[in-house]
Amino acid sequence: MTWRLRIKHRTGFRYENDVVASYNEARMTPVTNVFQTALEARVEVRPVTATARYWDYWGTQVYAFDVHVPHTELQVVATSVVETLETPPPHEGAPWEALADEGIRDKYVEWLAPTTRTTLDDELSQIANGFAKAQAPGETAMQICEFVHSQVEYVPGATEVHASVADVWHERKGVCQDIAHVAVSLLRGCGIPARYVSGYLHPVPDAVVGEPTAGESHAWVEWWDGGWTSYDPTNDIPVGERHVLVGRGRDYGDVPPLKGLYSGAGSSTLGVTVEVTRLA
């Protein structure tokens, strides 16, 4: 089944005092690949300024822009229309011997190495070592995602954006970003190449065509066992037509929807809303 989705992602910063200048990057544009097609995509910035578009090292489309007039608010609105496909059929998985091959480990080294956010502590290392390798890597990967889903409760506001997997595991609470980080960490701890995926999710499986819905930025995982498999451990479902892919990276730090620096005194407050509408 094919879905056509319109996504309107509004985000921005409100500053305590006037900001003299700000320097920003937005990663909010869906990619086109064999599983989805971006039919329309635009990014609008207020205050109005010129934008430069490029593809970063990880294959994510980035809009970079500077604002050099005093401002107390920065608004970015990304609007896209995307056609998505249902979950692809499974591929033939590779055995553990293939994943242990030196050439494979070298090729996927960036998807095997821990990052600051995804470094396992002693308890999580023991858990990773406890997953049986007698079965195929893909089956182990599925068990890991199901395990993380059962152990970490989805609780908005339970963590902050820089939380490590150890922090999340200690609390057993987090958002999709945290749940994806824990799953990615355990997959890599078992020797399975894994990457963090950023995108959007329509929350209603039987969505009514034409009805706007409060959606969300979302995160899930992909692992390699002879081919890439996408899975959503937060909802414990395969990635399908309700998911829209924006970018992939080692962790959230490689694919934040909006990040930047500003020159000025005082703090800033981030605001985000996502509206998703099924068009067909």
C-alpha positions in Angstrom: 0.0 0.0 0.0 1.2 3.5 -0.8 0.5 6.5 1.4 0.8 10.2 0.4 1.6 12.4 3.4 1.9 16.1 3.9 4.1 17.1 6.8 4.3 20.6 8.3 7.1 20.9 10.9 7.2 24.2 12.7 10.1 24.8 15.0 12.2 27.7 16.3 13.7 29.5 19.2 12.3 32.3 21.4 15.1 34.3 23.0 15.1 36.1 26.3 16.7 39.2 24.9 17.6 40.5 21.4 19.9 38.3 19.5 22.4 40.1 17.3 23.1 37.2 15.0 22.4 33.5 14.8 23.9 30.6 12.7 21.7 27.6 12.0 21.2 24.3 10.3 17.9 22.6 9.6 17.6 18.8 8.8 13.9 18.5 8.2 13.7 17.5 4.5 12.6 13.9 3.7 14.9 12.0 1.3 13.9 10.2 -1.9 14.9 6.5 -2.0 13.3 3.2 -3.2 10.8 3.2 -0.3 9.7 6.8 -0.4 9.5 9.7 -2.8 9.7 13.4 -1.8 7.2 15.1 -4.2 7.5 18.5 -2.6 9.8 20.0 0.0 10.5 23.6 1.1 11.9 25.3 4.2 10.9 28.9 5.1 12.7 31.0 7.7 11.6 34.0 9.7 13.3 36.5 9.9 13.7 36.2 6.1 17.2 35.3 5.1 19.1 33.5 2.4 19.6 29.7 2.8 22.2 27.4 1.4 21.3 23.7 0.8 23.8 20.8 0.8 24.0 17.1 1.6 26.1 16.3 4.7 28.5 13.4 5.2 25.6 11.1 6.3 23.4 11.8 3.3 21.0 14.2 5.0 19.8 17.3 3.2 20.7 20.4 5.2 19.5 24.0 5.0 22.1 26.3 6.4 21.3 30.0 7.1 22.5 33.0 9.1 20.4 35.8 10.5 22.3 39.1 11.0 19.5 41.4 12.1 18.5 41.8 15.8 15.7 39.3 16.6 13.9 37.8 19.6 12.4 34.9 17.7 13.6 32.5 15.0 11.0 30.4 13.1 11.6 27.6 10.7 8.7 25.9 8.8 9.5 22.8 6.7 6.6 21.6 4.5 6.9 18.4 2.5 4.7 15.9 0.6 5.9 12.4 0.5 4.8 9.1 -1.0 5.7 6.1 1.2 5.5 2.3 0.7 4.6 -0.5 3.0 7.2 -2.6 4.8 9.6 -4.1 2.3 9.9 -7.9 2.2 12.6 -9.5 4.3 16.0 -10.2 2.8 18.2 -13.2 3.2 20.1 -12.6 6.4 23.9 -13.1 6.7 25.3 -15.5 9.4 27.4 -14.3 12.3 30.6 -15.3 10.5 29.9 -12.8 7.8 29.4 -10.0 10.4 32.7 -10.9 12.0 34.6 -10.7 8.7 37.3 -8.1 8.9 36.3 -6.5 5.6 32.6 -6.2 6.7 33.6 -4.7 10.0 35.9 -2.2 8.3 33.1 -1.2 5.8 30.6 -0.7 8.6 33.0 0.6 11.3 31.0 3.8 11.8 27.9 1.8 12.5 29.7 -0.4 15.0 31.7 2.1 17.1 30.1 3.6 20.2 29.5 7.4 20.5 29.2 9.6 23.6 25.4 9.0 23.7 25.6 5.3 22.8 28.4 3.9 25.0 27.4 0.9 27.0 28.0 0.7 30.7 28.9 -2.5 32.5 25.2 -3.5 33.0 24.2 -2.9 29.4 27.4 -4.6 28.2 26.4 -7.8 30.1 22.9 -7.5 28.6 24.3 -7.2 25.1 26.6 -10.3 25.7 23.6 -12.2 27.0 21.7 -12.2 23.7 22.1 -15.6 22.1 24.3 -15.7 19.0 23.3 -19.3 18.1 20.4 -17.9 16.0 20.7 -15.6 13.0 21.8 -12.0 13.6 18.5 -10.7 12.3 16.6 -12.7 14.9 18.9 -11.4 17.6 18.3 -7.9 16.4 14.6 -8.3 16.5 14.8 -9.7 20.1 16.9 -6.7 21.1 14.3 -4.2 19.7 11.5 -6.1 21.4 13.4 -6.2 24.7 14.1 -2.5 24.6 10.4 -1.8 23.9 9.4 -3.9 26.9 12.0 -2.3 29.3 12.0 1.4 28.5 8.7 3.2 28.9 7.8 6.0 26.5 7.5 9.1 28.8 7.8 12.6 27.2 9.9 14.9 29.3 11.6 12.1 31.2 15.1 12.9 29.7 16.9 15.8 28.1 18.5 15.8 24.7 22.0 15.0 25.8 21.0 11.9 27.8 23.2 8.8 27.5 21.9 5.3 27.1 23.1 4.6 30.7 20.9 7.5 31.9 17.9 6.2 30.0 18.5 2.6 31.2 18.8 3.7 34.8 15.4 5.6 34.6 13.8 3.0 32.3 12.0 6.0 30.7 12.5 8.2 27.7 11.3 9.3 24.3 11.7 7.7 20.9 15.2 9.2 20.6 16.3 7.5 23.8 14.7 4.2 23.0 16.4 4.2 19.6 19.7 5.0 21.2 19.4 2.0 23.6 18.5 -0.3 20.8 21.4 0.9 18.6 23.8 0.5 21.5 22.8 -3.1 22.2 22.9 -4.0 18.5 26.4 -2.6 18.2 27.4 -4.3 21.4 26.4 -7.6 19.8 28.5 -6.9 16.7 25.5 -5.9 14.5 26.0 -2.7 12.5 23.3 -0.3 13.4 22.3 3.3 12.7 20.0 5.9 14.2 17.2 7.1 11.9 15.4 10.4 12.2 12.1 11.2 10.5 8.4 11.5 11.1 5.5 9.1 12.0 1.8 9.4 11.3 0.4 8.2 14.6 -2.9 6.8 13.3 -2.7 3.4 11.4 -6.2 3.9 9.8 -5.8 7.7 9.2 -8.7 9.5 7.5 -7.7 11.0 4.2 -7.5 14.8 4.4 -7.7 15.0 8.2 -4.7 16.9 9.8 -3.3 15.1 12.8 -0.8 16.1 15.5 2.2 14.1 14.5 5.7 14.0 15.8 9.4 14.0 14.9 10.4 10.3 15.4 13.4 8.1 15.6 13.9 4.4 14.9 16.8 2.0 14.0 18.2 0.1 11.1 20.6 -2.9 11.3 22.7 -4.7 8.8 22.7 -8.5 8.5 23.4 -8.9 4.8 20.9 -6.0 4.0 19.4 -3.2 6.0 16.3 -3.8 8.1 14.3 -0.8 9.6 12.4 -1.3 12.8 10.6 1.1 15.2 11.4 -0.1 18.8 9.3 2.6 20.4 6.1 1.2 18.9 7.5 -2.3 18.4 6.5 -2.4 14.7 8.3 -2.6 11.4 8.9 0.7 9.6 6.3 1.1 6.9 4.0 3.5 5.1 3.4 5.7 8.2 7.1 6.4 8.6 8.9 9.2 6.7 12.7 9.1 6.6 14.7 12.3 6.9 18.3 11.2 7.8 20.5 8.6 9.3 23.5 8.9 11.6 25.5 7.4 14.4 23.1 9.0 16.9 20.8 12.0 17.4 23.8 14.4 17.3 24.3 13.6 13.5 20.7 14.4 12.5 19.1 17.0 14.8 16.1 18.8 13.1 17.4 22.2 14.1 20.6 23.4 15.7 22.5 26.6 15.9 24.5 29.2 17.7 23.5 32.8 18.6 25.2 35.9 19.7 23.4 37.6 22.6 22.7 37.6 26.3 20.1 35.4 28.0 18.6 32.0 27.4 16.4 30.5 24.6 13.3 28.3 24.5 12.7 25.8 21.8 9.2 25.2 20.4 8.1 22.4 18.1 4.9 21.3 16.4 4.4 18.7 13.7 1.2 18.3 11.6 0.7 15.3 9.4 -2.1 14.8 6.9 -2.8 11.7 4.9 -3.6 12.9 1.4 -4.1 9.5 -0.3 
